[in-house]
Amino acid sequence: MATLSPEYHVIKEDNPFNVTQADLVVGFLSKNDATTIERMAIKVSEGLIQDFPGLKTVLVLSDCHSEDNVVETFFQSPTESPKLAMVTPPDRALETQGLFNLFFLAERLQAKTIVVQNADTLTIKRTWLKRLIQPILDDIADFTNPLYSRNAIDSPVTNLMVYPMIRSLFGRRLRQPILTDWAFNERFLKTLLAYPDWPTCPGLMTPELLVKVLAITGGFRICQSIMTEGRHGLSNLSMDTPHIIKMFQQLARGIFEAMARFKANWVKVTRSKPTSVIGTNLKQGLFPARYQFNFKELHTEILDLLKDTESQWRDVLGVANDLRQYLLTTPLNDLDISAQKWGMFLFQCGGLYENLDSSGQDKLVAAITPVFLARFLTFQKNTLGLSATQVESQVEIAAVNLEKLKKEFLSQLSV
C-alpha cells in the first residue's frame, strides 16, 4: 500500500471505461498539451494493439490542471485502448503531483508494468513503447530509460553537468538521465510510493531526476533502450540561451539536492559501472545538426550575468572570486573553463549548497550560471569541426575526469 500521506491523494478522476484492473498502465503527464495528446494516444494505442495484444492495458492522462481542452481531446482521440483521466486541482498543479496520481492509480489497478511519457512529445514512434516495455516484461530490468540519437551539443545541461555528475556521484553511466520517457515494474513502484521526501514545490528537485537516483541507489536493474530516432530537444537553428539557463538552474539545484539527500550513498561510491544497452546501434545519420552558434553574443551574456550576480558571488562564493575575475577579464579567444576546473567547482558548490538556507541556495545557483555558460562556450570552441562521434567522445572523457576529481573532493571532506 502507498505510504505517502493523504495530502497527496488529490485528484478528480474520469473513468468512463470503468477500468478496475490493468496489467499495463501507460501514463501521459500533461499541462496544456491539447495539440499533441491525440497523436500520442493514437501511436501508443497502435503499439499496444500490435505488440501486446494479450495484455490488459489502459491509457491514462495525468493532467496538471490544464487550461486548454487536453482532457476532451484525449477522450475523443480514435484509439482502441480504454482511457482514463486524472486532473489535479489548481493548488496541486505540479508535475510531481501528476506522477503521484499515476503511482497511486497503478497500485490500485495492480499493474505489473508502468510507462511514463510526456504528453508534449512531437516525434513519438509506435515502436518506442515496445522498446521501453519489453525489458520489463522479459524480467531483465526493473527500470528502462530511453537512449535517443542526440547530438552532444543538443543537450548542453545534460552533457556538461547532469550525466557526468550522476555518473561520478552514484556510479552508474545513465546517458540521458532527465527524460520523462521510462518504464518500470511493480517492485520499483513500491519504492517510489514509500519514498517520504518528494519535492512538493517547484525548483527543488525535478521528479525525473529523483526517480533515476532512487533507481540507482536502490540497486534496481536498469537498462537503456535504444529508441533510434531522436526525441525532440532544443532546436538546431539558434541557441535559446534563456531556455538553457532555466534548465541549468533547475537541474543544478536538483543535482545539489541529490548530493545532500543521498550523501550517505555517494560518498561510498568509488567508480562507475556501465548500464546495459538494449536494441540496435544508434545511426550516425540521425544526429541533428549542431547550433548556429554566436560566440560573441554568448560571451556578452556571460559578462552581463556576472555583473548582475555580483552580490550573490559576494554573499555565497567569496572564496571563488578569482574565478569571477578571470571570467570578467579574459578575452573571448582566451577564455577556457576546462572540464577539470568546472567539475571541481561543481563539487565545491554542492558542498556549499547543503549548508545554505533557501535564500542562500537561490543566490548560489544564480551565481554559478555564468560559469556554466562559460563552460558551454569553451566546449563549443573546443569541438568545432568534430563529428558527432568525436564530440560524444569528448563528453565521455570529461565524465571520466570528473570521477577522478570526485576522489580529490572527497579527500577534502570530513565524512
N, C-alpha and C positions, 0 to 999 in steps of 0.2 A: 504493500500500500504506500501511497505518496506520504512523505513526511514533511513536505513544505506546509507552512502554516495556512489556515483558511483564507487569509487575506489575498492569497494568490489565486483562489478559485473565483474569478470574477469574469464570467463570460455570458454572452447571450448566444444560445445555440439554436441553429435552424437545421433540423434533421428530417427533411421530407421523405427520405427513403427508409426511415425507421431502422437505421443501422444499429445493431446491438452487439455485433462481434465482427472482427476482421482479422485476417492473418497478416495483412499488409496495409499500413496507413501511409499514404503519400500526402504530405502537408506542404501547402504553399503559404509562405509568410508574405502578407500583402499590406501595402499602405498606398492607396490611390493608384492602383495598378490595373484599372479597368481596360486600358488599351492593350495590355499584354496577357491578361489572365486567360482569355479564350484560347489562344494558341497554345499556351502552356497546358491547359486542361486537355485539349484535343491530343496533343503529342504524347502526353503521359498516358492517357487512356488508350491510345493506339498501342503503345508499348506494353501496357498491362494485358490487353486482349491478345496480342500476338505472342508475347514471350512468357506470360504467366497465366494462362487460361484456367489453371487448376486452383489458383489462389483466390480466397475471398478477400476482395480489396475495397478500399474506399478512398476517394479524393477529398481532401479536407482543405478548406480555405480558412486560415487563421489570420484574421484581419485586425489591424491596429486602428480601429475606428476611422476608416477611410471616409473622405468627403465626396468621393465620386460614386459611381454605381457599380463598383467592382463585385459586390456580392450578387447583384442581379445578373450581371454579365456572366459570372461564374456558373450560376444555376441554369442560365439559358444556353450555355455552350453545348453543342451537339456531341455528347460523349455517351458511351455505353456503360461506363463505370458509375456506380452510385456516388452521390456527392453529399457533403455535409459542411456547414459553415459555422464558424465561431467568431464573434465580434467582441472586442474588449470595449468597456465604457471609456469615455473621454479621459477620466482621471487615471486610467491604467493603459493608455495607448502607447505602449513601449514594445520594442522588438522582443525584449526578454519575456514580457507577458505573453506575447504571441507564441513563443516557444513553450512556456509553461502550459498553455492551453493544449498544445499538441501532445506534450508529455502526459498530461492528465487523461486526455482522450485515449491515447494509445494504451495506457494502463487499463482504463475502463473497458476498452474493446478487446483486451487480452491479445494485442498484436504481438507477433513474433519479430516483425521487421518494420522499421520506421524510416521513412525518407523525408528529408527536409530540403525544400527548394525555395529560392526567392521567386516571387511572382513576377518580377520585372525582367527576367532573363529573355533577351531578344533572339538568341541564337540556339535555343534548345533543339535537340535532335531526338527522335524517337528512341534511338539506340542508347542514349545516355542512361535511361532508367535501368536497363539490364546491367550495364557496366557497374552501376552503384550497388544493385541489389544482389547480383549473383554470388559475390564472395560471402555475403551474409547467409544466403540460402545454402551454400555449399559448406558452411561452417568452417571456413578458413580465415574468417575475420569477424571481429565484434564491431568494427567501425571501418567504414570505407570513405576515403577522401578522394576527390577528383584530382586528376592531373591533366591540365589542358595544355594545348600548344600555345604558348605565350612568349612573346619577345621579352627578354630580361629587362629591357628599357621600359616596357609597357606597365610594369608593376614596381615602381621605384621604392615604395614603402615596404612592400613585401621583401624584395630582393636585397635592399640595403639595411634593413633593420629586422623585420619580423622573422623571416626564415632563418638567418644566421643566429639570432638571439634565442629562438625556440630550440634550435639545434644545439647550441652551446650550453644553454641553461638546463634543458631537460633530456638531452641525449638522444633525440630522435630526429632523423632527417625527413621532415614532412615538408615537401617543396612548396605547396600552396596552402598554408595553414589557416587563412582567414576567409575562405569562400563559404557561402551558405548553400552548398550543394553536398549533402552527405547522407549516408545511410548507417543504421546501427541496429543492434538486436536488443531483445528484451533484457538481457543481462546488463548491458550498458545503460539502458533506460532506468533500471533500479538505482544506479549510481547517480544519474542526473537528478532523479527525484529526491534522493537522500542528501544531496549536497546542500548545506544550510546557508551558504553565504553568496547567493546570487545577487548581482548588482540590481538595485531597484530604481536607479535613476540614470539618465544619460550621462556619458562622459567618464564613467568609472572604468568599465572593462567590457568590451564587446562580447556578447554571449557566444559568438562564433569562436573567438579565441579561447574563452573559458572552457567550452566544450572540448576543444582539441587538447588543452592542457590536462583536463580531467581524464581524457582517454589515455594520454601518455603516462601521466603519473599514476594512474590506476592499474597499469600493467596490462591493458587490454590489447588484443591482437588487432593491429592497424594495418591496412593496406591502402595503396594508392592505385586507383583505377584510371587507366589512360582513356580519356574521352575523345581523343583525336582532334576534333575541331575545336578552335579556340572559343572560350566563353567571352562575351563582350567585356571590355575593360575600358581604360582611358582611350580616347581617340588617338589615331596615329597622325593626325593632321597638325595639331599645335598643342603644346603642353599647357594644361589647365592648372596653373600654379595654385590658385585658391583651393581647388579640389584636392590637390596633393597635400597642401598644408593642413586642410581639415582632416584628411585621412591620417597623416602623420601624427597630429596631436592626439587624435582619438586612440590610435594604436600604440603610441609611445606611452600613454597613460595605462593602456592595457598591459603592456609588457612590464612596466614598473609595478603595477598592481600584482601581476603574476609573480614577480620576484619577491614581493612582500608576503603574499599569501602562501606561496609554496616554497619558502626558503628552506625549510627542513628537508625538502626533496632535492632541490637543485644544487645545494652545497655539497651533496654526496656524489653527484654525477661527475665522472672523470673523463668520459669520452662519449661520442655519439655513435649510434648504430643506424644502419640503413633501414628504410622502411620498404617492405615488399611492394613491387610494382606489377600490376596485372593488366594485360592487354597487349595490343600491337604497338610497335615502335612509333614514337612521335615523328611526323613527317616534317622535314625542314621547310618545305614549301608552304606550310600552313602558318608559319610565323609571320605576324604582321610587320609592316614597315615601321621603322623607328620614327620618333618625333622629328618634325621640322623644328630644330632646336635653336633658340636665340640666346647665346651665352651672355651677351652684354645686358640683355633685358633681365635675365635671372640674377646676374651679379648686382644690378641696381636694386632689385627687390631684396637681396640679402643685406645690402648696406642699409636700406631703409628699415628693415626689420631690426637690425642691430641697434639702430638709433632709437627705434620705438620701444625696445625692450631694455634700455639701459638701466632703468630702476629695478627691473626683475633680475638682471645679472648682478647688480649690486646687492640685492637682498638675499639671494639664494646661491649665487655662483661666484662669489667674490674670489675664491681660490682659482677660478678659471679665467680670470680677466686677461691673462696673457693670450689665451685663445681668441677672445673677443678682439683684442688689439690687433692680433695677426690678421683676422678677417677684415678688419676695418682698413688696414694699411697696405695689405698685399695686393698688387695689381692683378687683374684678371688672369693674365697669361701665366703668372707665377703661383696662383692660388692652388693649393694641394692639400686637401683633407684626406689623408690616406685611410685605408681600411683599419690599420692598426690604431691610428690616432682617434678615429671615430668610434671604434669598438671599445677602447678603454674609457673614453668619455661617456659612452652609454652605460657601461657598468657602474662608473662612479656616480652618474646621475641616478641610476636605480637605487644605489645605496643611500643617496641623499633623500630621495622621494619617500622612502619608508618612514623617515623621522620628521617629515613636514606635516603641518596641518593642511586642510583642503586649500586654503588661500596660497600657502607656500607651494603646494603641488601645482596649482594653476600657473604660478609665476615660473616655476621650473620648466614646465612643458612649453610655455611661451618663449622662454629664453633660449632653449636649445633648438627651436625651429629653424632659425637661420643657419645653425651649424649643420643640420640635416640637409638643407638646400645646398650648402657649400659642398657637402659630401656628394650629393647628387650631381652637382655641376662637375666636380672632379671626375666622377665615374663616367659622365658623358664625354668629357675631354679625352679620357684615357682609353675609351672604347670606340672612338671614331674610326671608321673603316674596317672594323672587325665584323665577322659573320655572326649570325645568331648563336651558333655553337661556341664560337670563341668568347662571346660576351657571357654566355652561360658558364663557361669555364672560369671567367673572372669572378663571378658570383660565388662559385664553389671554393675557389682559392681564398677569398675573403672570409668565407664561413669557417674554413679550416683554421685560418689565422685567429679568428675570434675564439675558437675553442682553446687555443694556446694562451690567449690573453686572459681567459677566464681563470686559468691556474694562477696567473700573476695577481689578478684581482682578489682571488680567494686568500692568497698569502697575506694580503693587506687587511683582511677582515679578522675580527675576533669572534670566531664561530666555534 
